[in-house]
Amino acid sequence: MKYKNIIFDLDGTLWDSRSTLIHSWNSILTKYDLLEKPLTENDLNRFMGLLLPDILPILFPNGNPEKWDQILKEIMEHESGNLLEKGGILYDGVEETLKKLVKNHRLFIVSNCQDGYIEAFLDYFGFHSFFTDFESFGRTGKPKIENIKIVLGRNNLKPSESVYVGDTQTDYSSSTGNELDFIFCQYGFGQLDSEVNVQKITKFQELINIVN
């Protein structure tokens, strides 16, 4: 077996929640009269995987920073309710592949999402039994590279026996910063710098042949 432990990103790797999230963003941003026109799902692509406090200043560079914390809090609260009710779109083959992987591997999630987001994913699909542990920016206030380190330490994982699976350059940098191999999901939201040379998958099911 090549890897004993597999750590996953969430958005763009295991599921696509944009159709649910966009309603929350449009609802709260409209409340604060910040939108000339509603955001679309594609508008969220460039923000998937970013730290939450970094998104509003990018969207509204001329906005009032004093309001960001309150607006972001309301967006996250709105998202939490929507995700528990509507969930997101699971990528093809995820459930079947996780069922196979968990037989011989320990599975984890580390994401830059808010507290409760990973839990909503696990609750909606009934996936709690697949994953040994998870961590998020929302719980620790730390970036992904630090949260991966936390999961590695908390679960006594050897980097040489572990791999991170994600879809952005940040995922790559955070995993290699912890001396982990990286597998890039080409079907996700992000892109890698041209000089990066890693294993890539176009379908989630292809993980089986790489990690075993």
C-alpha positions in Angstrom: 0.0 0.0 0.0 1.5 3.4 -1.0 -0.4 5.5 1.6 -2.1 4.6 4.9 -3.6 8.0 5.4 -5.6 10.2 3.0 -6.4 13.8 3.8 -9.0 15.5 1.6 -9.9 19.1 0.8 -13.7 19.5 0.6 -14.9 22.1 -1.9 -13.8 21.1 -5.4 -12.6 17.7 -4.2 -15.5 15.9 -2.6 -18.4 18.1 -3.4 -19.7 21.3 -5.2 -21.8 23.4 -2.8 -22.0 26.5 -4.9 -25.7 26.2 -5.8 -26.5 26.3 -2.0 -23.9 28.9 -1.0 -24.9 31.4 -3.7 -28.3 31.9 -2.1 -26.8 32.8 1.2 -24.3 35.2 -0.3 -26.9 37.0 -2.5 -29.4 37.2 0.4 -27.0 38.8 2.9 -25.1 41.0 0.4 -28.5 42.3 -1.0 -29.6 43.1 2.6 -26.5 45.4 2.9 -27.1 46.9 -0.6 -23.8 45.7 -1.9 -24.8 44.1 -5.1 -25.6 45.7 -8.5 -26.7 42.3 -9.7 -26.9 38.8 -8.1 -23.7 36.7 -7.9 -23.7 33.5 -9.9 -22.2 30.1 -9.0 -19.2 30.8 -11.3 -18.5 34.1 -9.5 -17.7 31.9 -6.4 -15.1 29.8 -8.2 -12.1 32.1 -7.5 -13.0 32.2 -3.8 -13.3 28.5 -3.2 -10.5 27.5 -0.8 -9.7 31.0 0.3 -9.8 32.0 4.0 -13.2 33.4 4.7 -12.0 36.9 5.9 -10.1 37.4 2.7 -13.2 37.1 0.4 -15.2 40.3 1.0 -12.2 42.7 0.6 -11.6 41.1 -2.8 -15.2 41.3 -3.8 -15.6 44.9 -2.6 -12.2 46.6 -2.6 -13.8 50.0 -2.0 -16.2 48.7 0.7 -16.3 49.5 4.4 -14.0 47.0 6.3 -15.7 47.9 9.6 -18.8 45.9 8.4 -17.0 42.8 7.1 -17.0 40.8 10.3 -20.8 41.3 10.8 -21.6 40.6 7.1 -19.4 37.5 7.1 -21.0 36.2 10.3 -24.5 36.6 8.8 -23.4 34.8 5.6 -22.0 31.9 7.5 -25.1 31.5 9.7 -27.3 31.6 6.6 -25.0 29.0 4.9 -25.1 26.7 7.8 -28.9 26.4 7.7 -29.0 26.1 4.0 -26.3 23.4 3.9 -28.1 21.2 6.5 -31.3 21.5 4.5 -30.1 21.3 0.9 -26.5 20.0 1.0 -24.4 20.1 -2.1 -23.6 18.1 -5.2 -21.4 15.1 -4.5 -18.9 14.4 -7.3 -19.4 11.3 -9.3 -18.0 8.2 -7.6 -17.2 9.8 -4.2 -19.4 7.6 -2.0 -18.5 4.4 -3.7 -14.8 5.2 -3.7 -14.8 6.3 0.0 -16.4 3.0 0.9 -13.5 1.2 -0.8 -10.8 3.4 0.6 -11.9 3.3 4.2 -11.4 -0.5 4.3 -7.6 -0.1 4.2 -6.9 3.6 4.8 -7.6 6.3 7.4 -9.5 9.2 5.9 -9.4 12.9 7.0 -10.7 16.3 5.9 -8.9 19.6 6.3 -10.6 22.7 4.7 -10.4 26.5 4.9 -14.2 26.6 5.6 -16.1 27.9 8.6 -16.9 25.9 11.7 -19.8 23.6 11.1 -19.3 23.4 7.3 -17.5 20.0 7.3 -20.1 18.8 9.9 -22.9 19.8 7.5 -21.3 17.8 4.7 -20.9 14.7 6.9 -24.4 15.0 8.3 -26.1 15.5 4.9 -24.6 12.5 3.3 -24.2 10.3 6.4 -20.4 10.1 6.0 -19.3 10.4 9.6 -18.2 6.8 9.7 -15.8 7.2 6.8 -13.6 9.9 8.4 -11.3 9.6 11.5 -10.9 13.3 12.0 -11.3 16.7 10.4 -10.2 20.3 10.9 -11.1 23.7 9.6 -10.1 27.4 9.6 -13.4 28.1 11.4 -12.5 26.0 14.4 -8.8 27.0 14.8 -8.5 30.3 13.1 -5.4 28.9 11.4 -4.5 28.5 7.7 -4.6 25.1 6.0 -0.9 24.4 6.4 -1.3 24.7 10.2 -4.5 22.6 10.3 -2.9 19.8 8.3 -0.1 19.8 10.9 -2.6 19.7 13.7 -4.3 16.6 12.1 -1.0 14.9 11.5 0.0 15.4 15.1 -3.3 14.7 16.7 -3.6 11.3 14.9 0.1 10.4 15.0 0.3 10.3 11.2 3.6 9.9 9.4 4.0 12.3 6.5 5.7 9.5 4.5 2.5 7.4 4.8 0.1 10.2 4.1 -1.2 12.1 1.1 -3.3 15.2 0.6 -5.9 15.4 -2.1 -7.1 18.9 -3.3 -7.8 21.2 -6.2 -5.9 24.4 -5.6 -2.4 25.8 -5.5 -2.9 26.5 -1.8 -3.7 22.9 -1.2 -0.5 21.9 -2.9 1.6 24.4 -0.9 -0.1 23.4 2.4 0.5 19.7 1.8 4.1 20.0 0.6 4.8 22.4 3.5 4.0 19.4 5.7 6.2 17.1 3.6 3.1 15.3 2.2 2.7 14.0 -1.3 -0.2 15.8 -3.2 -2.8 14.6 -5.7 -4.5 17.2 -7.8 -8.2 17.1 -8.7 -8.4 18.5 -12.2 -12.2 18.5 -12.1 -12.2 21.1 -9.2 -12.2 24.9 -9.0 -8.5 25.7 -9.0 -5.3 25.5 -11.1 -1.7 24.7 -10.3 1.3 26.8 -11.3 2.7 25.6 -14.5 6.0 24.4 -13.0 4.2 22.1 -10.5 4.5 18.4 -11.4 2.2 16.1 -9.3 -0.1 13.2 -9.7 -3.5 14.2 -11.1 -6.9 12.7 -11.4 -9.8 13.6 -13.7 -12.3 11.5 -11.8 -12.5 10.7 -8.1 -12.5 7.0 -8.7 -8.9 7.2 -10.1 -7.7 7.6 -6.5 -8.0 3.9 -6.0 -5.1 3.1 -8.3 -2.9 5.9 -7.0 -3.1 5.4 -3.2 -2.9 1.6 -3.1 
